[in-house]
Amino acid sequence: MATPITSSDGKLQVLRHSIVYPPMGPKSVQGAVKNLSQANVNAEVTVEFFDESGNSLGQCAGVFKDIAPGETRLFDVWAERLPNMYEIESHKIVSLRAVT
């Protein structure tokens, strides 16, 4: 299990994340983000994808809206827009932030 990742402002925390390899279609990163603040928050999660040699294949992001204080929300960030999405072997969350 991955180490939790906290946003720089301390409002959000990714509790877990893993890459999903479906038999058909694009790969995605699924996980759970928790709102640590006292107000509703929109969370933006940005993921960088890598090939088997560790070369970057690009980044994709998702925005997950209206997460209530203390709520943990499941998320998916899909790699469907990457031209070489079928070469993906690993990932890293490169940004977690609250957005308006």
VOPAGU-2260 file (C-alpha; in pm, 1 decimal, decimal comma):
REM VOPAGU-2260
SITE   aa  ch    i         X         Y         Z
SITE  MET   A    0       0,0       0,0       0,0
SITE  ALA   A    1     123,8     348,0     -87,3
SITE  THR   A    2     222,2     606,1     171,0
SITE  PRO   A    3     -51,6     873,0     210,1
SITE  ILE   A    4       9,7    1192,0      10,4
SITE  THR   A    5    -102,1    1523,6     162,5
SITE  SER   A    6    -162,2    1840,2     -41,0
SITE  SER   A    7      69,6    2133,7      28,7
SITE  ASP   A    8    -215,2    2329,5     192,8
SITE  GLY   A    9    -304,2    2033,8     418,8
SITE  LYS   A   10    -666,5    2017,5     296,1
SITE  LEU   A   11    -651,5    1684,1     111,7
SITE  GLN   A   12    -489,1    1345,9     148,9
SITE  VAL   A   13    -466,9    1053,0     -93,2
SITE  LEU   A   14    -497,7     749,7     132,7
SITE  ARG   A   15    -431,0     483,3    -130,7
SITE  HIS   A   16    -382,8     448,7    -504,7
SITE  SER   A   17    -302,2     176,6    -754,8
SITE  ILE   A   18    -294,6     127,3   -1128,2
SITE  VAL   A   19    -569,5     -78,7   -1289,8
SITE  TYR   A   20    -493,3    -297,7   -1591,8
SITE  PRO   A   21    -828,6    -376,6   -1757,4
SITE  PRO   A   22    -839,7    -651,6   -2022,3
SITE  MET   A   23    -957,4    -392,9   -2277,4
SITE  GLY   A   24    -950,7     -15,7   -2284,7
SITE  PRO   A   25    -732,4     243,6   -2115,2
SITE  LYS   A   26    -551,0     197,3   -1787,7
SITE  SER   A   27    -638,0     411,5   -1489,1
SITE  VAL   A   28    -525,7     493,4   -1139,9
SITE  GLN   A   29    -786,5     430,7    -873,2
SITE  GLY   A   30    -763,3     552,5    -519,4
SITE  ALA   A   31    -921,8     734,0    -228,6
SITE  VAL   A   32    -888,1    1102,2    -139,3
SITE  LYS   A   33    -992,4    1243,6     198,9
SITE  ASN   A   34   -1097,4    1600,5     279,0
SITE  LEU   A   35    -903,0    1707,1     590,4
SITE  SER   A   36   -1048,5    2060,2     596,5
SITE  GLN   A   37   -1359,6    2204,7     757,4
SITE  ALA   A   38   -1532,3    2300,2     430,5
SITE  ASN   A   39   -1639,3    2129,2     107,3
SITE  VAL   A   40   -1346,9    2092,6    -133,3
SITE  ASN   A   41   -1290,5    2008,7    -500,1
SITE  ALA   A   42    -982,8    1789,2    -538,2
SITE  GLU   A   43    -757,2    1774,9    -841,9
SITE  VAL   A   44    -536,9    1465,0    -868,7
SITE  THR   A   45    -263,3    1459,7   -1134,7
SITE  VAL   A   46     -94,8    1132,0   -1226,7
SITE  GLU   A   47     218,3    1075,3   -1434,0
SITE  PHE   A   48     237,8     746,9   -1623,7
SITE  PHE   A   49     557,8     556,1   -1711,4
SITE  ASP   A   50     660,0     273,4   -1944,7
SITE  GLU   A   51     851,4     -38,1   -1834,5
SITE  SER   A   52    1185,4     148,3   -1864,8
SITE  GLY   A   53    1065,7     433,0   -1641,5
SITE  ASN   A   54    1021,7     682,0   -1925,1
SITE  SER   A   55     738,2     929,3   -1879,9
SITE  LEU   A   56     443,9     876,4   -2113,0
SITE  GLY   A   57     256,7    1186,6   -1996,4
SITE  GLN   A   58      22,5    1314,4   -1728,7
SITE  CYS   A   59    -353,8    1303,6   -1680,1
SITE  ALA   A   60    -567,6    1474,3   -1416,9
SITE  GLY   A   61    -914,3    1444,3   -1270,6
SITE  VAL   A   62   -1122,4    1684,1   -1061,6
SITE  PHE   A   63   -1352,0    1538,3    -797,2
SITE  LYS   A   64   -1611,4    1786,2    -673,4
SITE  ASP   A   65   -1783,1    1870,0    -345,6
SITE  ILE   A   66   -1599,6    1641,2    -105,5
SITE  ALA   A   67   -1748,8    1710,3     237,6
SITE  PRO   A   68   -1534,7    1770,5     548,5
SITE  GLY   A   69   -1397,5    1437,1     671,1
SITE  GLU   A   70   -1534,9    1250,5     367,1
SITE  THR   A   71   -1325,4     996,4     179,1
SITE  ARG   A   72   -1407,8     980,8    -192,0
SITE  LEU   A   73   -1299,0     713,3    -439,8
SITE  PHE   A   74   -1142,0     841,0    -762,7
SITE  ASP   A   75   -1027,8     725,1   -1107,7
SITE  VAL   A   76    -776,5     908,0   -1327,3
SITE  TRP   A   77    -786,7     760,1   -1676,1
SITE  ALA   A   78    -496,1     751,1   -1922,5
SITE  GLU   A   79    -727,5     746,5   -2223,8
SITE  ARG   A   80    -588,1    1066,9   -2376,8
SITE  LEU   A   81    -227,5     948,9   -2389,7
SITE  PRO   A   82    -126,9     839,0   -2741,5
SITE  ASN   A   83      85,4     555,1   -2601,0
SITE  MET   A   84    -150,8     446,5   -2323,2
SITE  TYR   A   85    -100,4      75,7   -2392,4
SITE  GLU   A   86     267,1     103,0   -2291,1
SITE  ILE   A   87     185,9     211,2   -1932,8
SITE  GLU   A   88     348,8      -1,2   -1663,3
SITE  SER   A   89     361,5     227,3   -1357,2
SITE  HIS   A   90     246,5     562,1   -1219,8
SITE  LYS   A   91     314,2     836,5    -966,2
SITE  ILE   A   92      80,4    1097,1    -820,4
SITE  VAL   A   93     257,9    1423,5    -898,3
SITE  SER   A   94       1,6    1675,6    -773,4
SITE  LEU   A   95    -282,8    1688,9    -523,7
SITE  ARG   A   96    -455,6    2020,3    -468,5
SITE  ALA   A   97    -780,8    2190,1    -379,6
SITE  VAL   A   98    -936,1    2377,9    -673,1
SITE  THR   A   99   -1235,6    2609,0    -707,3
